[in-house]
Amino acid sequence: MRQIILDTETTGLEPKQGHRIIEVGCVELVNRRLTGNNFHYYLNPQRDIDEGAVEVHGLTAEFLADKPLYENIAEELFEYLKGAEVIIHNAAFDVGFINHEYSLMGSDHTDMASWCEVTDSLHMARKMFPGQRNSLDALCKRFEIDNSQRTLHGALLDAEILADVYLMMTGGQNSLFADEHQTDTVFEPKMLDKNRQLLPVIKANSDELEKHAERMEMINKASGGQCVWDKINQTAQ
C-alpha cells in the first residue's frame, strides 16, 4: 500500500488570482512505514508573494529567484504521485493549486483526482472530532506529537508532521521511523507457571459498594434509564 503525504506553500490563497505554488513537499509511506523516498522542491513563481503569505512560510521572491519553475518538475511530480493515495490536510486548497499549475502548462494532468486517490485528513479529523479545532497544530497537541520545529509553515516539514498525525488517526502507530531491516514481530503465547503466586482478589467494602450504587443511580437518572452497567447488573441478578 503506497501512500504519499503532501503539502504545498503558495504565493497567496487563490489560484484564480494568479497565485502560484512555491514549495512542494511529500513523504512516502509503504505499508504504513516511511521509506525515505521524499519529494521536495522550492519553486520560482515568477511573481510577487503576498506579505501575509511570507509571514506564514517565510519564503521570499529573492530566495526563490534561482529555483526551478513548476513546469520543470511537473512530470516528475506526476510520476511520483500517480496511482498512490495522496493524503493532504485541507485537500481542496492544494489540489486546486496543483490542477491550476498543470492547466497553465496546457497539460493533460489538470484533474489530480483522476490520476491518484486524494484523501483529505482535515475531513477525517472533523468526523473524528466534531466541533473541535482540527488544524495540524491542534491535532499535534491532541496526539502529543512534537511540532516544536514548526515556527513557520514548510511543505516538507508539514508533510512529515502530517504523516505522524495520520498514522495516529488511523491506527495509533506512534513511531514513523523503523529500522530498514526490521521485520514484523510474531508474538508467541507464553504459558504461565502453574506454581506461580496467585494474585490477591480485593473485594469492595460496604462503603465502596454504597458509593458505587449512588453513582450508578445518578448516571441512570441523567441518562433517562439508559445506564448500561445497571442493565447488566439487573440481568446478572
C-alpha positions as CSV (number, residue, x, y, z in Angstrom):
1,M,0.0,0.0,0.0
2,R,1.7,3.2,-1.2
3,Q,0.6,6.5,0.4
4,I,2.0,10.0,-0.2
5,I,1.6,12.7,2.4
6,L,1.7,16.1,0.5
7,D,1.8,19.7,1.4
8,T,2.4,22.9,-0.6
9,E,3.2,26.5,0.1
10,T,1.9,29.3,-2.2
11,T,2.2,32.9,-3.0
12,G,-1.3,33.6,-1.8
13,L,-4.7,32.0,-1.3
14,E,-6.4,31.9,-4.7
15,P,-5.0,30.4,-7.9
16,K,-7.7,32.3,-9.9
17,Q,-6.0,35.5,-8.8
18,G,-2.7,34.3,-10.4
19,H,-1.2,32.8,-7.2
20,R,1.3,30.0,-7.7
21,I,2.9,27.1,-5.8
22,I,6.3,27.9,-4.4
23,E,7.1,24.8,-2.5
24,V,6.0,21.1,-2.8
25,G,6.9,18.6,0.0
26,C,5.9,14.9,0.0
27,V,6.9,11.9,2.1
28,E,6.2,8.3,1.1
29,L,4.6,5.6,3.2
30,V,4.6,2.0,2.1
31,N,2.6,-0.4,4.4
32,R,2.5,2.5,6.9
33,R,6.3,2.9,7.1
34,L,8.4,5.8,5.9
35,T,10.6,4.8,3.0
36,G,12.7,7.9,2.8
37,N,11.7,8.4,-0.8
38,N,10.7,12.0,-0.3
39,F,9.9,14.6,-3.0
40,H,10.8,18.3,-2.2
41,Y,11.3,21.3,-4.4
42,Y,11.2,25.1,-3.9
43,L,9.8,26.8,-7.0
44,N,10.2,30.2,-8.7
45,P,6.6,31.6,-9.1
46,Q,7.7,34.4,-11.4
47,R,5.5,36.8,-9.4
48,D,5.4,38.6,-6.1
49,I,4.4,36.9,-2.9
50,D,1.7,38.3,-0.7
51,E,3.0,39.8,2.5
52,G,0.6,37.7,4.6
53,A,1.9,34.5,2.9
54,V,5.5,35.4,3.6
55,E,4.6,35.8,7.3
56,V,3.2,32.2,7.2
57,H,6.0,30.4,5.4
58,G,8.9,32.8,5.3
59,L,9.7,32.3,1.6
60,T,10.6,35.4,-0.3
61,A,10.9,36.2,-4.0
62,E,14.7,36.7,-3.5
63,F,15.2,33.2,-2.1
64,L,13.1,31.6,-4.9
65,A,14.7,33.6,-7.8
66,D,17.1,30.8,-8.8
67,K,14.7,27.9,-8.1
68,P,13.2,25.8,-10.9
69,L,9.8,26.6,-12.4
70,Y,6.8,24.3,-11.8
71,E,6.9,23.2,-15.4
72,N,10.5,21.9,-14.8
73,I,9.3,19.5,-12.0
74,A,5.7,18.8,-13.2
75,E,6.3,15.5,-14.9
76,E,8.5,14.2,-12.1
77,L,5.8,15.1,-9.6
78,F,3.1,13.5,-11.7
79,E,5.1,10.2,-11.9
80,Y,5.8,10.3,-8.2
81,L,2.1,10.7,-7.2
82,K,0.4,8.7,-10.0
83,G,-1.6,5.8,-8.6
84,A,-0.9,6.5,-5.0
85,E,-3.3,7.5,-2.2
86,V,-2.3,11.1,-1.6
87,I,-3.2,12.4,1.9
88,I,-3.5,16.2,2.2
89,H,-4.8,18.4,5.1
90,N,-7.5,20.6,3.6
91,A,-7.0,18.9,0.2
92,A,-9.2,21.3,-1.8
93,F,-6.6,24.0,-1.4
94,D,-3.6,22.0,-2.5
95,V,-5.4,20.1,-5.2
96,G,-6.8,23.3,-6.6
97,F,-3.3,24.8,-6.9
98,I,-1.8,21.7,-8.5
99,N,-4.6,21.4,-11.0
100,H,-4.1,25.1,-11.8
101,E,-0.4,24.7,-12.4
102,Y,-0.9,21.9,-14.9
103,S,-3.6,23.9,-16.5
104,L,-1.2,26.8,-17.1
105,M,1.1,24.4,-18.9
106,G,-1.6,23.2,-21.2
107,S,-1.1,19.7,-19.6
108,D,-3.5,16.8,-19.6
109,H,-3.0,16.4,-15.9
110,T,-5.5,19.1,-14.8
111,D,-7.7,16.7,-12.7
112,M,-5.5,15.4,-10.0
113,A,-8.3,13.1,-8.7
114,S,-8.2,11.2,-12.0
115,W,-4.6,10.0,-11.6
116,C,-4.3,9.4,-7.9
117,E,-6.7,8.9,-4.9
118,V,-7.0,12.0,-2.8
119,T,-7.7,11.7,0.9
120,D,-8.5,14.8,3.0
121,S,-7.1,14.4,6.5
122,L,-8.9,17.5,7.7
123,H,-12.2,16.0,6.6
124,M,-11.2,12.8,8.5
125,A,-10.4,14.8,11.6
126,R,-13.6,16.7,11.6
127,K,-15.6,13.4,11.5
128,M,-13.5,12.1,14.4
129,F,-13.5,15.3,16.5
130,P,-16.7,17.2,15.5
131,G,-16.9,20.8,16.8
132,Q,-13.2,20.9,17.8
133,R,-10.2,22.6,16.3
134,N,-8.6,20.3,13.7
135,S,-5.7,22.3,12.4
136,L,-2.4,20.5,12.1
137,D,-1.1,22.2,15.3
138,A,-4.3,21.3,17.2
139,L,-4.0,17.6,16.1
140,C,-0.4,17.5,17.2
141,K,-1.4,18.8,20.6
142,R,-4.3,16.2,20.8
143,F,-2.0,13.3,19.8
144,E,1.0,14.7,21.8
145,I,3.2,14.9,18.7
146,D,6.2,17.2,19.0
147,N,5.9,20.1,16.4
148,S,8.2,22.5,18.2
149,Q,10.2,22.9,15.0
150,R,7.2,24.3,13.2
151,T,7.9,28.0,13.9
152,L,7.0,28.7,10.2
153,H,5.0,26.6,7.8
154,G,7.1,24.5,5.4
155,A,5.8,22.0,2.9
156,L,8.2,19.1,3.7
157,L,8.2,19.7,7.4
158,D,4.4,19.9,7.5
159,A,4.1,16.7,5.3
160,E,6.4,14.9,7.8
161,I,4.2,16.1,10.8
162,L,1.0,15.2,9.0
163,A,2.3,11.7,8.3
164,D,2.8,11.2,12.1
165,V,-0.7,12.7,12.7
166,Y,-2.3,10.5,10.0
167,L,-0.8,7.3,11.4
168,M,-2.1,8.2,14.9
169,M,-5.6,9.0,13.5
170,T,-5.8,5.7,11.6
171,G,-4.1,3.2,13.9
172,G,-2.2,4.6,16.7
173,Q,1.3,3.8,15.5
174,N,3.5,6.2,17.4
175,S,6.8,5.8,15.6
176,L,7.4,6.6,12.0
177,F,11.0,5.5,11.9
178,A,11.7,1.8,11.8
179,D,14.9,0.0,11.2
180,E,15.2,-0.9,7.5
181,H,16.0,-4.5,8.4
182,Q,13.2,-4.8,10.9
183,T,10.5,-7.4,10.2
184,D,7.1,-7.8,11.7
185,T,7.3,-9.5,15.1
186,V,5.3,-12.6,15.8
187,F,4.4,-13.0,19.4
188,E,4.3,-16.5,20.8
189,P,1.9,-17.2,23.6
190,K,3.7,-17.6,26.9
191,M,2.4,-20.3,29.4
192,L,2.3,-19.1,33.0
193,D,3.9,-21.2,35.7
194,K,1.2,-23.2,37.4
195,N,3.1,-22.8,40.7
196,R,3.2,-19.1,40.5
197,Q,1.8,-17.0,43.3
198,L,-1.8,-16.2,42.8
199,L,-2.9,-12.6,42.6
200,P,-4.9,-11.4,45.6
201,V,-8.6,-10.6,45.0
202,I,-9.6,-7.5,46.8
203,K,-13.4,-7.0,47.1
204,A,-15.1,-3.7,47.5
205,N,-16.2,-2.9,51.1
206,S,-19.7,-1.9,52.1
207,D,-18.8,1.8,51.9
208,E,-17.4,1.5,48.4
209,L,-20.4,-0.6,47.3
210,E,-22.8,2.1,48.6
211,K,-21.0,4.9,46.8
212,H,-21.0,2.8,43.6
213,A,-24.7,2.3,43.9
214,E,-25.3,6.0,44.4
215,R,-23.1,6.8,41.3
216,M,-25.0,4.3,39.1
217,E,-28.3,5.7,40.3
218,M,-27.1,9.2,39.4
219,I,-26.0,8.1,35.9
220,N,-29.2,6.2,35.4
221,K,-31.3,9.3,36.1
222,A,-29.1,11.5,33.9
223,S,-29.4,9.1,31.0
224,G,-33.1,8.6,31.3
225,G,-32.8,5.0,32.5
226,Q,-30.1,4.1,29.9
227,C,-27.2,3.2,32.3
228,V,-25.7,0.1,30.7
229,W,-24.0,-1.1,33.9
230,D,-27.3,-1.0,35.7
231,K,-28.9,-3.1,33.0
232,I,-26.1,-5.6,33.1
233,N,-26.3,-5.8,36.8
234,Q,-30.1,-6.5,36.6
235,T,-29.6,-9.2,34.0
236,A,-26.9,-10.9,36.2
237,Q,-29.3,-11.0,39.1
